[in-house]
């Protein structure tokens, strides 16, 4: 664990395009994290995981980047238009195959964890960690 890890250029492009598609303009902030920054944060998380997990995640990203070809699109995910990306992801999320739905959920979870952990986003949604501190102080008093 903790070995050097880096996505390929295509992997980073995919993650940046995925973040752009999933978040888009849903968070109207001037200083929101760039999709590329989120991709780098996820890359850092992957470096801390065992090699089998890193290989699996990298394979998932490669598959998702090439996946549109299987679904009749003529370009890889990062080269699709934003509308085509949304269509592809909706088809993937609504598939009858549970594994497809679970894979996209895993990827969305990683992206959202890092995107919404950015201080600008936390401030925008009103999260300040105080609720966790208060809850911990209260639980410490009860024991």
Sine and cosine of phi, psi and omega as CSV:
sin_phi,cos_phi,sin_psi,cos_psi,sin_omega,cos_omega
0.00,0.00,0.38,-0.92,0.00,-1.00
0.97,0.25,0.28,0.96,0.02,-1.00
-0.97,0.23,0.43,-0.90,0.05,-1.00
-0.86,0.52,0.68,-0.74,0.00,-1.00
-0.59,-0.81,0.66,-0.75,0.05,-1.00
-0.51,-0.86,0.72,-0.69,0.10,-1.00
-0.94,0.34,0.38,-0.92,0.15,-0.99
-0.94,0.34,0.20,-0.98,0.05,-1.00
-0.86,0.51,-0.66,0.75,0.03,-1.00
-0.89,0.45,-0.61,0.80,0.03,-1.00
-0.91,0.42,-0.70,0.71,0.05,-1.00
-0.91,0.42,-0.66,0.76,0.04,-1.00
-0.88,0.48,-0.67,0.74,0.03,-1.00
-0.87,0.48,-0.77,0.64,-0.04,-1.00
-0.87,0.49,-0.67,0.74,0.03,-1.00
-0.89,0.46,-0.68,0.73,0.03,-1.00
-0.92,0.39,-0.61,0.79,0.03,-1.00
-0.90,0.44,-0.72,0.70,0.02,-1.00
-0.88,0.48,-0.72,0.69,0.01,-1.00
-0.85,0.52,-0.64,0.77,-0.03,-1.00
-0.95,0.31,-0.69,0.72,-0.06,-1.00
-0.96,0.29,-0.62,0.79,-0.06,-1.00
-1.00,-0.09,-0.75,0.66,-0.01,-1.00
0.80,0.61,-0.75,-0.66,0.02,-1.00
-0.98,-0.18,0.35,0.94,-0.02,-1.00
-0.91,0.42,-0.43,0.90,0.01,-1.00
-0.92,-0.38,0.99,-0.12,-0.07,-1.00
-0.99,0.17,0.96,0.28,0.01,-1.00
-0.87,-0.49,0.54,-0.84,0.03,-1.00
-0.96,0.29,-0.61,0.79,-0.10,-0.99
-0.92,-0.38,0.67,0.74,0.02,-1.00
-0.97,0.23,0.40,-0.91,-0.04,-1.00
-0.91,0.41,0.65,-0.76,0.05,-1.00
-0.94,0.34,0.57,-0.82,0.04,-1.00
-0.81,0.59,-0.58,0.81,0.01,-1.00
-0.91,0.42,-0.58,0.82,0.03,-1.00
-0.91,0.41,-0.65,0.76,0.03,-1.00
-0.90,0.44,-0.65,0.76,0.04,-1.00
-0.87,0.50,-0.66,0.75,0.01,-1.00
-0.92,0.38,-0.62,0.79,0.05,-1.00
-0.89,0.46,-0.68,0.73,0.03,-1.00
-0.91,0.42,-0.62,0.78,0.06,-1.00
-0.86,0.51,-0.66,0.75,0.05,-1.00
-0.90,0.44,-0.62,0.78,0.06,-1.00
-0.89,0.45,-0.67,0.74,-0.04,-1.00
-0.89,0.45,-0.54,0.84,-0.01,-1.00
-0.90,0.44,-0.38,0.92,-0.03,-1.00
-1.00,0.02,-0.15,0.99,-0.05,-1.00
-1.00,-0.03,0.36,-0.93,0.09,-1.00
-0.86,0.50,0.44,-0.90,-0.10,-0.99
-0.85,0.52,-0.56,0.83,0.01,-1.00
-0.89,0.46,-0.66,0.75,0.04,-1.00
-0.91,0.40,-0.66,0.75,0.02,-1.00
-0.88,0.48,-0.70,0.71,0.01,-1.00
-0.89,0.46,-0.67,0.74,0.01,-1.00
-0.90,0.44,-0.69,0.73,0.00,-1.00
-0.92,0.40,-0.67,0.75,0.04,-1.00
-0.89,0.45,-0.62,0.78,0.05,-1.00
-0.91,0.41,-0.65,0.76,0.05,-1.00
-0.86,0.50,-0.70,0.71,-0.01,-1.00
-0.90,0.43,-0.68,0.73,0.05,-1.00
-0.88,0.48,-0.68,0.73,0.01,-1.00
-0.91,0.42,-0.67,0.75,0.01,-1.00
-0.93,0.38,-0.57,0.82,0.02,-1.00
-0.92,0.40,-0.64,0.77,-0.02,-1.00
-1.00,0.02,-0.26,0.97,-0.08,-1.00
-0.78,0.62,-0.61,0.79,-0.02,-1.00
-0.84,0.54,-0.48,0.88,0.04,-1.00
-0.88,0.48,-0.61,0.79,0.00,-1.00
-0.92,0.38,-0.53,0.85,-0.06,-1.00
-1.00,-0.08,0.25,0.97,0.12,-0.99
1.00,-0.06,0.05,1.00,0.08,-1.00
-0.99,0.14,0.33,-0.94,-0.07,-1.00
-0.97,-0.25,0.11,0.99,-0.01,-1.00
-0.65,-0.76,0.29,-0.96,0.08,-1.00
-0.95,0.30,0.24,-0.97,-0.11,-0.99
-0.82,0.57,-0.75,0.67,-0.07,-1.00
-0.93,0.37,-0.23,0.97,0.02,-1.00
-0.98,-0.22,0.00,1.00,0.06,-1.00
-0.97,0.24,0.36,-0.93,0.12,-0.99
-0.95,0.32,0.35,-0.94,0.04,-1.00
-0.82,0.57,-0.61,0.79,0.02,-1.00
-0.91,0.41,-0.67,0.75,0.03,-1.00
-0.91,0.41,-0.62,0.79,0.04,-1.00
-0.87,0.49,-0.73,0.69,0.02,-1.00
-0.87,0.50,-0.69,0.72,0.01,-1.00
-0.87,0.49,-0.72,0.70,0.01,-1.00
-0.87,0.49,-0.73,0.68,-0.03,-1.00
-0.91,0.41,-0.61,0.79,0.05,-1.00
-0.89,0.45,-0.69,0.73,0.04,-1.00
-0.88,0.47,-0.66,0.75,-0.01,-1.00
-0.91,0.41,-0.69,0.72,-0.02,-1.00
-0.93,0.36,-0.49,0.87,-0.06,-1.00
-0.99,-0.13,0.16,0.99,0.00,-1.00
-0.89,0.45,0.49,-0.87,0.05,-1.00
-0.95,0.31,-0.37,0.93,-0.03,-1.00
-0.97,0.26,0.89,-0.46,-0.03,-1.00
-0.88,0.48,-0.60,0.80,-0.04,-1.00
-0.89,0.45,-0.66,0.75,0.05,-1.00
-0.86,0.51,-0.73,0.68,-0.02,-1.00
-0.90,0.44,-0.63,0.77,0.00,-1.00
-0.92,0.39,-0.62,0.78,0.00,-1.00
-0.90,0.43,-0.69,0.73,0.00,-1.00
-0.93,0.36,-0.57,0.82,0.05,-1.00
-0.90,0.43,-0.66,0.75,0.02,-1.00
-0.88,0.48,-0.70,0.71,-0.01,-1.00
-0.91,0.40,-0.69,0.73,0.04,-1.00
-0.89,0.46,-0.63,0.78,0.00,-1.00
-0.88,0.47,-0.72,0.69,0.02,-1.00
-0.87,0.49,-0.70,0.72,-0.01,-1.00
-0.90,0.44,-0.74,0.68,-0.05,-1.00
-0.92,0.40,-0.61,0.80,0.03,-1.00
-0.85,0.52,-0.71,0.70,-0.03,-1.00
-0.98,0.19,-0.58,0.82,0.01,-1.00
-0.91,0.41,-0.75,0.66,-0.07,-1.00
-0.99,0.15,-0.05,1.00,0.11,-0.99
-1.00,0.06,-0.13,0.99,0.03,-1.00
-0.92,0.40,0.71,-0.71,-0.04,-1.00
-0.82,0.58,-0.61,0.80,0.01,-1.00
-0.90,0.43,-0.63,0.77,0.00,-1.00
-0.95,0.30,-0.67,0.74,0.04,-1.00
-0.85,0.53,-0.69,0.72,0.01,-1.00
-0.90,0.43,-0.64,0.77,-0.03,-1.00
-0.91,0.41,-0.55,0.84,0.00,-1.00
-1.00,-0.09,0.04,1.00,0.09,-1.00
0.99,0.16,0.37,0.93,0.02,-1.00
-1.00,-0.06,0.83,-0.55,-0.06,-1.00
-0.76,-0.66,0.23,0.97,0.03,-1.00
0.95,0.32,-0.18,0.98,-0.03,-1.00
-0.90,0.43,-0.55,0.84,0.02,-1.00
-0.88,0.47,-0.60,0.80,0.03,-1.00
-0.94,0.35,-0.65,0.76,0.00,-1.00
-0.91,0.41,-0.69,0.72,0.01,-1.00
-0.89,0.45,-0.68,0.73,0.01,-1.00
-0.89,0.45,-0.65,0.76,0.01,-1.00
-0.92,0.40,-0.67,0.74,0.02,-1.00
-0.89,0.46,-0.65,0.76,0.02,-1.00
-0.92,0.38,-0.64,0.77,-0.01,-1.00
-0.94,0.33,-0.52,0.85,0.05,-1.00
-0.92,0.40,-0.55,0.84,-0.01,-1.00
-0.96,0.29,-0.46,0.89,-0.07,-1.00
-0.99,0.16,-0.22,0.98,-0.01,-1.00
-0.97,-0.23,0.00,0.00,0.00,0.00
